[in-house]
Every structure is written in C-alpha cells, then in structure tokens.
Amino acid sequence: MYRTTDEQRIRAYAELWPANPRWGVWAWRLQRYSGLALIAYAVWHIVTMAAAARQPERLGPLLTILRHPAVFGALMAGLAYHAANGIRLVLFDAGVDAMRRRAAFWGFLAGAAVIVAVSLGRVVWR
C-alpha cells in the first residue's frame, strides 16, 4: 500500500477540477457519458425485446441491426471503456498510488481496445 502526501493528493485532485481540464476530467466525463449511453441502450433493449416477445416477426430485423459491426463495435467500446475505467477507479479508491493514475488510465484503455478488437473480430468473421 502506498502512502501519499498532502501535496501529492492536492496535485492529483487539481486535475479533476473543472477549471483545469486535463486527462482526469476527460476520463471522468467519458465514464459518465458511457454510463448514460449504456443505461439508454439497456432501456431500449428491454423495450424492444418485450415488443419482440409479443410480435416475433420483429425479432429478425432487430437482431440484424444489433449484429451489424458498427452497432456492435460501439456497444462493445462503451462497455469495455466503462468497465476498464471503473476497475481503475476502484483500484485507486483502494489506495493505489495517485501518481500512477495516468499510466493506469492508458493501460486500462489499451486493455479495453483489445477487448473491442477481439469482439469485433468474432462478429465480422462469424
């Protein structure tokens, strides 16, 4: 467990201040936007699946849309980013050194990109 000084903590939180928009603010904003987009997708998915249960002929076109690589890629990108950044934030709340945040952000973002690439590869070459 790493101990941080007050000066390190102030510098780390200064990047999150809205008047000083650095990478931390953008990571925070993208986390919120991806969460809102995933909630909107979940609501849309539940409503359309419920309608498809009453009218099974609507399920075919819906699955065609969802299996399109662009739609699937956007969904996977949002899911992968939101999950990777969420794990990163949990680790920092658990006490990981605040000065390693930038490296962890890019590392988790690279991991999310790998997940998206593998998922898209499975959809495209199915």
N, C-alpha and C positions, 0 to 999 in steps of 0.2 A: 504494500500500500504506500502510495506516495503522499507526502505532506506538501501542501502548497502554502506559500507565504501570503500575507495580505496583499502585497504588491502584485504577485502573480495572479491572484484572484481578481483584483481590480482590473488588470490588463485584460484578462480573459473575458470578464463581463462587459468591458468597454466596447468590445467588438459587437456585442449584441444590442448596443444602444442604437435606436433608430436614426439618430443624427450622424452616426458613424457606420454606414452600411458596408461592412466587409463580408467576407465569406460566411461568417457565422450567421449573419442576418439572412443571407440568401438561403442557407441551409435550413434555417428556421422557417422562412416563408415557404420554401418548397415543401417542407414537411406538412405545413398546414394546408397548402393548396392540394397536395396529393391526397391528404386525408379527406378533404371535402369532395374531391373528384371520386374517390373510392366509395364514399357514402352515397353520392349521386348514382354511381354505377350499381351499387347494391340495391338501392330502391328501384331503379329501372329494371334490374334483373328480376327482382321478386315480382314486380307488377307484370312484366311480360311473361314470365313463367306461369304465373297464376292464370293469365289470359290464355296462354297456350294449353293449359290443362283443360279449359272449357272448350277450346277450339283447336284440336290437334293439328289441323292443316296449317296453322300459323307457325308451328314449331320448325318446319323445314327452312323457310326463308330466314327465320331468326338465327338458326344455327349457321346458315351460310354467312350472315353478317358477322357473327361472333368469331367464325373461323378464318375470316379474312386476315392476312398477315399484318396489315396496318392497324386494325382494331385490336387484334390480339397483342401486337407489339406495344401499343400504347397502354393497354391494360397491364401487361407484364412490367413495363417500365415504371408505371406508377406504383404497382405493388412492390417491386424489387427496391425502388428508391425508398419508399416509405418504411419498409421492413428494415433495410440496412441502416438507415439513419436512426430509426427507433432503437435498434440494438446498440448503436454507437452512443446514443443519449443515455440509455440505461447503464452502460459501462461507465460513463462519466459521472452519473449520479451515484454509482457505487464507489467512486473515489479514484478513478484513473487520472493520471497527471493532466492538469488543464493545458499544459504547454504542448501536449501531443495531439491536440484536437484536430489540427489541420491535416496532419498525416493520417489520422484515423478516418477523417472525412473522405479523403481521396482514396484510401484503401477500401472502405466500405462502398464507395461509389464504383470503384473498379469491380468489386465483387457483384454488385447489382448489375453492372453491364454484362458480366459473364453469364449471370442467370438469364437475362433477357436474350442474349445471343443463343444460348442453348435452347431456350424455349421457342424462340422463333425458328431455329433450325429444325426442331421437331415438327413444327406446324408446316413449314414450307416443304420439307422433304417427306411428308407423310404419304 
